[in-house]
Amino acid sequence: MEHFSALPIFVTVVECGSFSAAGQKLGLSKSAISKRITLLEQHLGIQLLQRTTRSLSLTDAGARYFEYIRPAVQLTQEGLDAICELQQTPKGNLRISVPMVFGRLYIAPLIAEFLKRYPDIQLQMQMDDKTTDLIAGGFDLAIRIGELPDSSLIARKIAPCLSVICASPTYLAQHGLPMTPSELTQHNCLFYSYFQDGVEWSFHSPDGVQRVQPKGNYQVNNSDAIHQACLDGLGIANLPRFIVESDLQAGRLQTILTDFPLPEHGIYAVYPQRKYLPTKVTVLIEFLMEFLAKQLGAI
């Protein structure tokens, strides 16, 4: 019967594309993963995976076996989810992915309170500004900001996300105040590498949506770095209010182009589509909505 326990491991290896990634998702070593797959192949009497030092691919037999096994493993997971949904006390491993700066400012300060409420949950939080593949990464939930692409993920809006165009008083004193979005092309603009709209900034105007491709000499994949460069007077930035609100209030930064507001986005909790949502995920979503809606709604 031992080979049955290797089936979820085989499916995870195929979905993740490597033994290392599968091991990280399952909490097993690379060698343990490899051993279980080898034992499965020996039991079946056929090779399922073609291994090289740089790649991993399914054999023809492995591809056919995967087609049959994957739905069975998914059905087993649905059964576990159904049982977990009936739990009175949320428990178990809870793996989440959050954006770096938002996680530092708003999620990390809430973790202690959440785990005090639910001490039987073991929380693993990954902070990364890249859009993470929830299924391949084994995540139960992620926080996403901005427009959500069409996908099989389920999304619940936690709070609105308002952004502003801003700069330091020092920069504006030296370079002048742009009065229309088109004038941004005459200024040094700071770019966030993972901005979903690329280098194009969109504004609402009396004539409809106005799109501008500003230019600048600094691009970085971290909002904290953009924020600091803006404070230092390097240029003009497009940043969420939840990052810059205190600086706007203190006068360290100044909003510009207020007659041309930016589109409103949302902050979402997203999770893989499931027939039954585990209680541990449900309580986290409700917890975040309880605290973040109040904090962010006031910004």
N, C-alpha and C positions, 0 to 999 in steps of 0.2 A: 504493500500500500504506500510505501515511501515515495514512489514516483508521482503519486497524485499531488503531494505537497510541493513538487517541483514545477507543477503546471503554472501557478501564478508567477513564479520566477522566470520561466520561459517567456511568458507573455510580456512581462516587464522588460526583459532584456531586448525583445524585439521592438517594443514601443520606445524604449530609451535609446536604442542604437549601440549600446556598449555595455560590457560587464561593469565598468566603473560607475556609469550613470545609474544603472539598475541597482548596484550595491548601495549607492548613496540614497536612493529612493527607499529601498527596503531596509536599510540599516544593517547590511551585511558586507563582509569584505569581498573584494574582487575574486579572491581565490575560492571563497565559499560559494559564490555564484557559479564560477566555472565548474567546480566540483559537482554541484547539483545538476547542472546541464549535462555534464558528461555521464552521470549516473542515469539520467533520463534517456539519453541516447543509447546507452548500453541496454537499458530495459527494453526499449523499442526495437533495438537492433538496426538502427538507421541513423545517419548523421542529419541533424536538424539545422545546424549552423556552420557556415564556412568561415573559419577564423584565419586572419592574417595578423601581422604585427600592427597594422594600421587600420584595418577595417573588419567589419562583421556583417555577414549577409546570410539570408536564408537560403538553404538548398531548396530544390523543388519539393522535396518531401516535407521540409520544414515549413514552407509557405502554405502547403495544403493542410498540414497539421494545425498551423496557427489559425487558419480560417475556422476550424471547428472548435478549437480550444478557447479562443478569445471570448466568444459569447458565453461559454460555460463559466469562465472566470468572472465575467461581468455580472452574470446572474448570481453567482455566489456572493459577490460584493453587495449586490442589491439585497440579498437575504440578510447579510450582516447589518446593512444600513437600516433595514426594517426592524431588526431586533434592537439596534442602538436607539432608534427613535422612541422606543417604549421605555427606555431607561429613565428612572426618576432623577438620578444624579448623573450629570454629564461627566464623562470620563474618557480617558484614552489619549493617544497622541493627536495633536492638532497642529498641522503644518500650514503656515500662511506666508504670503509674499506681499511686501508693501514697498512703495517708492521710498527712496533713501531719505530725502529731506522731510517729506510728510510723515514718514515713519518716526524719524527722530523727534519732530516737533509735537506730533499729536498721538501717535500710537504707543511709542515706548513709554511715555509717562502714564499710560493707562494700564500697562501690563500687570503691575503689582496688585492693583485693585481687582482686576479680572481674575487673577489666580487666587486671590484671597476668597473671592466668591465661589470659585470652582477649583478647589485644591486637588481634585482627582484628574484634572487635565494636565497633560504635559505639552507645553507650547514650544514649537520651533518656529522662529520668525526669520525669514530671509529678507534683507533690505537691499533692493536693487532697482535702478531706474529703468532697466530693460523690461520689455513685456515678456513675462515668463510663461512658458507653456505649462499650464496647471496640471494637465494630465501626465505629461512626460516627467514633470518634476515631482509628481506625487503630492501636490498641494491641495488642501481642502478648501482654501479660500484665498483670494487676493484682493487688494485694494487697487483700483484703477482710477485715474483722473483724466478727464477729457472725453472726447467722443469715442464711443466703443465701436469697434468693427463688428460686422455681422459674424456671429459664431454660434456654437452650440452651448456656450456658457450662459448661465442664468445671472442676471444683474439686478441688484437692489440699490436704489439711490439713497445714499446716506445724507448728503448735504450738497448745496450748490457750491460751485467753485468760480469765483469772480477774479479776473486778472486785470492788470492795469499796465499802461505804458508809463514808465517812470525813469527819472534820472536824478542825480545829485544836484543841489543848487550850484555847486562849483562847476560842474560840467555845463549847465545851462548858462551860467554867467560868462563862460569862456566861448561857447559855441552858439548861443542863441536858443530861443524857444520855438520849436516847430509848431505851426498853427494848423496844418493839415497833414493827413497821413502821407501824401506824396512828398512832403518836405523831409521825411525820414531818410530818403535817399541821399540827402546832403549831410547826414550825421553818421557817427560811428555807433552801430547797433550791435548788441551783444547777443549771441545765439546759443540756444540750448539744443544740443545735438539730437536729443530724442523728442523734440517738439513734433507732435503728430502732423501738423500742417507743413512740415519742412521749414524752409526759410521764409515762407509766405505768411505775412501777418494780415488778418482780416479785421475790418472795422465796419460797424453799422454807420451809415450816413443817410442824409435825406434822399439821396439818389439810389439807395440800396446798399448792398454789401460792396465795400471797396477793399481790394486786395493790393498789398504792397510787398515788394521784395527788397527790404532794406539791406544795406551792406555794412560790413564791419570787419574788424581785424581780430576778433576773439570769439572762438566757438569752443564749448566745453560740455561734457555730458553730466554735469552736476549743477543743480539749481543754487546750492550754497555758493559755488564759485562765481556764478553769474551775479548773484546778490552782492557778494563782496566787491566784485569789479565795479558794479553800479555804484555802490557806496563810495568807492575810491575815485569816482569821477571819470572812469574810462569811457563810458558811453551810455546809451539808452537801452533799457531792457524791457522785455515783456514778461512779467512775473505774476504769479498768483498773489492775491491780497493776503492769504494766510502766511506768506513768507515776509511780506514787506509792511504789513499794517502798522507795526510798532514804529518803524522808521518813518512812515508817512505822518503818523501822529506827532512824532518828535521833531519833524522837519529835516531829518537826515536825507530823505528822498522826497521828491515832488512828482505828483501825477501830471501828465501832460496829455493833450488831445482828448480831454474829457468830453468834448462835444461829439466824439467819434468812439462810442463804447465798443469794447471787445465782446465777442460772443460769450454768452454764459455757458459754462460747462458744468459737469457734475462730478461728484466723488462717489464711487460705486463700490459695493462689495460684490464680487463676482465669484462664482463657484461652478464646478462641473455639473452638468445636468444629471440628476439622479431621481429615481422614483421615490426614494425615501431620503430625506435630508437628516443626517445624524444630529442628535441633540446638541453635541458639542459645537457644531457649526451654527446651529440656530441661536444658541445663547450668545455666541460671540457677535453675530450680526446684531442682535437686539441690544447687546451691551454697547457696541460702537454707535448705534443709532441714538441710544440714550444720551451718551456723552458728547459725541461729535456734532450732532445736530444743534445742540445748545451752543457749543463753542464756535462753530463755523457760521451758524446762522446770525451771530452777532457781528460778523466781520463784513 
